[in-house]
Amino acid sequence: MNVLMLYPEFPETFWSLKHALRFVRKRAVIPPLGLLTVAAMLPQQWNKRLVDLNIRSLSNADLAWAELVMISGMVVQRESAKALIARCKSAGVTVVAGGPLFTSEYEYFDLVDHFVLGEAELSLPPFLADWQQGKAQRFYRARGFADVHTTPVPLWELADLRYYACTGIQFSRGCPFDCDFCNVTAMFGRRPRTKTAAQVRAELEALHRNGWRGSIFFVDDNLIGNKRELKRDLLPVLAQWQKDRGPYTFNTQVSINLADDPQLMTAMTEVGFDTVFIGIETPDNSSLAECSKSQNRNRNLVADVQRLHNAGLQVQGGFIVGFDSDQPGIFQRQIDFIQKSGIMTAMVGRLQAIPGTRLYDRMKEAHRLVGSATGDNVDGTSNIIPSMDAQELRQGYQTILKTIYSPRQYYRRLRIFLKEYHAPPVRTPLTLGRVLAGILATWRLGFLSKERFYYWKMLLWTSLHRPRHLPLAIQLVICGYHYRRISELLIPGGMTQ
Ligand code: SF4
C-alpha cells in the first residue's frame, strides 16, 4: 500500500514567517509533526511519502503513486486543503482526513472518504482495522483522551529537514487552565498528560539521527501545565541531551505563572530554553475576568515579562482585542503595554470564536456569530458581532499594528528588550547560515529599505552596549520585517515610519 501524507499550504500569515524565511533560505517554519506521528502509526510494510505543500508542490506522479492519501492541517490551511482534496478525488485517490481542521469542520468537506477525528492514537487503529478488512466507515471519532505513552516517535525520515527553520517535539497535551476562547482543553483536557523521559529521549535521538541540528519547538500548549513531571522527567533528559549532543536550543509555550518560579526559569534556561510564547491577551482586568483568564489577573504583567527576560527567556506574547469589556482606550493601553514590556513578537488578534469553546457556545446562544473563524490570529477578522462599534474596533486594531510594527516603535522596543534580556547559558550556535542571513539583512534593511536609518542605529548601539546580543538583534529585525509586511496587508494607507 502506497500512502501519501499530504500537508496543505499555509497562506501568508503572521506565523508563516514567509518574509523572514527568505533571509535564512528556508521554505517553512516547522514540519508537520502530527502527520509524521500518524505516519509512524501506520503498518510498517506500507510505503509512505510526505508532500508538504509549504516545501514543494504536489505532482501528478505523486498522485499516480498514491493508493491512499492522508491529509491533516489546521483551520488556517482550509482553502489549500479543499483544493488538494478536490485534486486527489479527481485523480481517483481515496482521501482520509484528520487533525484540528477536520475535527472541527468535517461537515464542510463532502469529498473526504474517511474522517479520523480527535486524537489519532484512539481513532486511527479502528479505521486501520476496518480498512484492512475492506469495510472502512466514513467516521472514526476518538472518545476520551489518549494515553500519550503509546504515541510513537514521528517518522522524521519522511521530511526533508533542510528546508525547515525549526522542528518540533511534544512532551504533554492538555492545560490546567480554562480560558473560554481556547479549544485546547476541549481537545486535550485539563489534566496534562505527559510522555515518559524515555519517549522524549527517543524523539530527540531520532531528530539527531536524521541530521537535525537547529532549534526545537516543544509544541505543548502549556509546557508548565504539569510542573512536577516537567521537573522530574523532561528537564533531566534535556540536561543529559545537551551534554551528549548539544548545543540545542528550545522554545515553547507556557502560562504567565512561570514568572513566579525563579528556580524553574533557571532550570529551563540551563537545559536550553531561550524563548517562550505566553498568552497575555490584555492588560485589562475586566476583560481577563470575562474570558476566565484568572492566571493573568491582578498581576503586574510588565514586571512578569521583565523577570522572564532577565532570566534569559525571550517572551513572545499573544494579545486580543474585541472583548465585551474593552473600552475605547484599550487600543492605546495595548500599545503601551507591548512597548513597555519589550515583547518583540506581539501576536495581536481580534477575539474569534472557535467551535468547541465556551466562547463559541456563548456567542451562538446570543446570536452573535457571523461565519467561521479563519484560524489566522492576525488577519483583523472576527466571526463575532462585537459590542464595541465595529468600525471603531477595526480602526483601533489597525492602529495597534500600525504603531507596534512601525520601524520607529519596533526598533525602540528592541532596545528595551536588549537592555532587559540576559543571555541564557545555552545559545544558538553562530552558523554560516546565520552569518549569511546577517549579511543579507544588512543589504536589504540597511541599504535598500526605508528603515535603514533605524537599522544602522540599532547595529551601532547593540555593538557598543550589547555585542553578545548582535546575532539575536539581527534575527529580531528580520522577524520585524516580516511582521511589518503582514501588518501592511491589513492597513489601508500603509505603515508609518
Ligand atoms: S493557558 Fe493557554 S493553553 Fe491553557 S487554556 Fe488558557 S489559552 Fe488555552
Residues whose N, C-alpha, C, O or C-beta is under 5 A from the ligand:
A	BS01	SF4	C175 F177 D178 C179 C182 V184 D221 N222 S255 G279
